[in-house]
Amino acid sequence: MENVTGARHYEVVAWRADRRLTLYVPGIEASTTVDDPRTAEDAVRDLIADLTGTDRGDITCDIRLGRPWRSGI
């Protein structure tokens, strides 16, 4: 979804699995994992940029805890 500034916004669902944080981006049907939750936003932006070709600086995201099948996504 593009907003008026040209930034692309993505919803992200995150959950703990095997001592890692899984991050799922339903808008592009892709996921990644991180060891440190403090790196989650950077990891998601890198994933989205790599897969969509969007400039990393133009990507915003909301990360919420849950599971895709339980969060209404």
Summary of the structure (lengths in Angstrom):
residues: 73
radius of gyration: 11.9
end to end distance: 15.0
largest distance: 39.0
contacts: 187
relative contact order: 0.28
helix: 26%
strand: 40%
